Amino acid sequence: MKIMRRIGASPRERGSLSGDTCPDIFELSDGNFAVIGTDATEALDGELPADAARADYERIVVISRETLLRAKDDIPHA
């Protein structure tokens, strides 16, 4: 599995002063996506709807609205 490309604008393009650490979305070589975000598992685990669950190895990650909106045009439709 490898990172193939960034989805959306880079942190620097979104206004990060250092351009180094910010939420980010990447498309992987296997067609999946990887997300860099803030781990909010502890805060949000109890807020999941009844029809949602996560495995012990999964985390709930928060990214900014801007990060996702700026990625919208780069997300494949199929």
ABEGO torsion letter per residue (X at the ends): XBBABBBEBBAAAAGBAAGABBBBBBBBAAGBBBBBBBBAAAAAAAABBAABBBBAABBBBBBBAAAAAAAAAABBAX
